[in-house]
């Protein structure tokens, strides 16, 4: 009987090394060997039984892999990577298990919320690929007051170098004295999509938290905690059948938080600055820590002057 063969990038992903897209990068970079020969051709197929595959000098074997699925509530200040050259904490520090797993998609260092971890490349592909239309829900706190004009800008999205970035929906959840909570729903979730949409509208993000993927949410799961989830339960939660088709009457995540009508005046935000003010740009991600350091120094100098008086 002829041995079954599959594409090399799928083999690597199914072994839990990384996602299929990143597996393609490993192949092109010359970090993959098949039968002791470096392979850089993406169309290469390997036998499940007859070929020996190595990644970065370590042998991987698909026939010995048991797929696992983990839901993690990622805290801020953790990298969504397997390791970090700068020595920062990664999500792997939160999951002390022996099996090799990788993050499905990513959350920025300063972002938090639901992150799925698995060693199932096919499942990861279904969750991330836009054709499967798995909705990701985010709660985003921005500086300032979001009026109707700004809300419409955020809803409209932008044209970027990698295509159109347009959320499925955006609504206001809560108005604070100088900040506003928004809910974004995305079907695709390209790299830094929400941050790029907000920046294009002149809006600065304070906090970004993913609260749900499909109908799987972080409700009841504290930051830094994680739990196993079965494949059947995960498929049901994201609304997809085993064959990749869309599940009929798939459940969607419904927030208990009601929408705020921005057309009505808000007593809480009576004196709030409009969210696209340039005064808030100093709090953007790329200069966030520098701004915090400057604030600390200013407070220290002020405290020192008071002591001297």
N, C-alpha and C positions, 0 to 999 in steps of 0.2 A: 504494500500500500504506500502510495506517495505521501511523504510528510507534508503537512500544511505549512505554507509560508505566508508571511505578512511583511508589510513595509517596515524598514528599519526604525523609522521615527515612531511608529506605532508600537513596535516591540519595546523600545526604550521607555515610552510613556506607560505602557501596560505593566512594566516591571517596577514602576513607582519611582523612577529616577527623577523625572520632571514632567511637565506638560508636553504635549505633542509639538507645539510650536517651539518651545525651548529645546526640545530634542533635535529639531531641525538645525538649530544654531550649533549644538554640540557636534553634529555630523559635519557641517560646513567648516567648523573650526579645526577639524582633524583630531577630535578627542575621542573618536569611536573606532574600535577595531572589530573586524569580523574575521574569525579564524586567523588571528594574529596579523592581519593586514589593515592598515588605515583605510577607511571608506569615507569619501566625501560626497558621494552621489546620493541625492535624496530619494531617488526612485529605487534604490537597492532593496531587494527582498531577502529575508532570512528564513531559514527553516526552524520551526519550533523545537525540533529534536536534533537536527544534524549540525547546526552552526553554533560556534562559540562566540558570544558577543561581550565586548569589554568596553566600559566607559571610564575614562581617566585611570586606566590600569586595573580596574576592578571588574571581575566577571559578574554578569547578571543573567538570571535564568527565569524566564517567564513561567515555566511549568511549576516552579516552587513558590510562586507568589500567591498569597491570600489577600484579596482586596479588603481594605478597611476604609471607613468613612468617619471623619471627626468634625464636629461643629465647635469652633473656638470663638469666644468673645475676646477679641484682641484689644489689649489696652493701648493707650498712647505710648510713644517712645519705644516701640519694638519694630524691628525690621521684618518685612514679610519676605524673608529669604531663608535659605538653609544655613547660611553663614554670612558674616560681614567682615570685610578686610579691615575696617576701622575699629573692630572690637565691640561694636554696639550689640545690645541684646537682640536676639531674633525670636520669632514665634516658636522655634524649635526648643528654646529654653523653657517654654511653658508646657511642652508635651513630652515628658520623659518616657518614651516608648522605644522598643527595640526595632520595630518595623520602620522601613524607609517610607516616608510620606512627603508630599510636597504641597504647597499652597495652591488653591484653585483661584487664579487671578491674584490680585494684590490689594493691599491697603497701604497708603503712605505711612511713613514713620510717625507722623503726628495725627494720623487718622485712627479710628477705633471701630469696634463692632464685629459683626459676624464674618468669620473667615472659615471656609471649608478646607480641610486637609484630607488628602487621599493618596493612594498609590494606583488608582484606576484612571488611566489616561482617557479612555472613552467617556467616562462620566465627567471628567474635568472639561473635556471638549464640548459636551452637551451643555454644560452650565455656562461656559464662556462664549461659545459661538453665537453670533446674533441670529442665525437662522432658526435656532430653537426657541428664541423669544422668551428666555427666562428673565423675569423682572427682578431687578435689584432695587431695594428701597433704602433711602438714606435720609437721616435727619441732620440738617446743616444749620449751625448757628452762625450768623453773619453780623458784622458790626453795623450799627446804624438802623435806620428805619427803611423798610422796603415799601415803596408806594406802588400804585397801580402800573405806572410806566416802567419801573424797574422789574416788576414781576413779569410783565409782558416780554421784556427783553430776555429774561432768563428762560421763559417758556419757548421763545423763538429759536434759541440756540445760536450757533455760529458755524461759519464755514472755515475749516482748518486745513492744514497741509495733508492730514490723513482722512479727509472727508468731512461730512456734515456731522456736527455734534448737536443733537437735539434731544432733550429729555422727553420721556413719555408724558410726564406731567410735573408741575411745580405748584405748591400751594403754601400759604403761610399757616404755621401751626400756633405760634405764640409771639406776642409782642412784649419785649422787655423795655425798661427805660432807655437803654442805649444799644440794644441788640435785638435781633429777630430770628426766631427759629423757623426754618423752611423744611418742607419735605420734597425730595427729588425722587422720581421713579425713572429708572433707565432699563432699556432692553438690551443694550450692548455693553456699555461701560468701558470705553476706550481709556487709555492711560491718562489719568488725572482729568477726566472729562468734566466733572463738576467744578473743579478748581479753575479749569480753563474757561468754562462758560461764565463763571462768576467774575473772573478777572477781566474778560472781554466786556462785561457790563459795568466794570469799575467797582465791583463788590468784593469785599475782603472777608474771607472765611475765618471764623474763630475756632469752631469745632466741626468735625465731620465724622458721623457715626453711621455705619451700615447696620440697619436694624432687621433686614430680612432679605432672603434670596428665595424667590417664589413665595411659598407660604411657610417657609422655615424661618423662624425668628429667634432673636436672642432673649426673648421674654423669659425671665426666670433664671437666666444664665449670667452670673456675675462676671465682671471684667477679669480676665486672666484664667477663667475656668473653662473647661472643655468637657465634651461628652461624646461617646460613640453613637452613631446612628446607622441603622441597617440600610442596605441598598434599596430594598423595597420601600422603606419609609421615605428615604431621600427622593426617590423617583416620584413618589406620590406628592411630596411637598413641593417639588419643582414643576409638577404637572406634565411629566413626560413618561411614556410607556417604555418598556424594555427595548423595543425596536427603534426608539428615537422619535416616534410619532407623538403628536401632541395628545395629551389625555383629555378625553371628553369631560366637560364639567369640572375642569381643574380648579382647585381652590386658590384664592388669591389672599395675600396678606392685607388685612383691614386694620388700620390704626384706630385706636380708641380716641385719638385726639381730633377734635373738630377743626375745620378750616376757619380762619379769621378773615373777615371781609375788610380788605385794605381800603375800600372806598369810604368806609365809616371812620370818623375821627376817633383817635385812641387817647384816653387820658394818660395812660402809661407812657406814651411816646410823644406827648405834647411838645417837649423840648428836645426831642431826639434829632440828631443830625442825619441827613439823608445818606443811605448806605453807599452811594457811589462817591462820597467825599474822599478827596485825596489824603485827608488826615488819617485815614485808616490803613493806607498802604504800608506803613511801617510795621504792621502786624502780619504781613504776608509771610508765607512759609519760608521763602528764601532768606529773609532777614529776621525771622521770628526770634531766634535766640539772641541775636545781636541787640534787638530792641529790648528784650527782657533784661539783658545785662546793663544796658543804659539806664533803664528804669531803676534797677537795684542800686546802681552807682549814684543816681540822682537822690534817691531816698537816703542813702548812707551819708551823702554830703550834707543834706538837709538836717538829718538827725545830729550830725557832728556839730553843725553850726548852733543848733538849739542847746546842745550840751555846753558849748563854749560860752554862750550867753548866760 
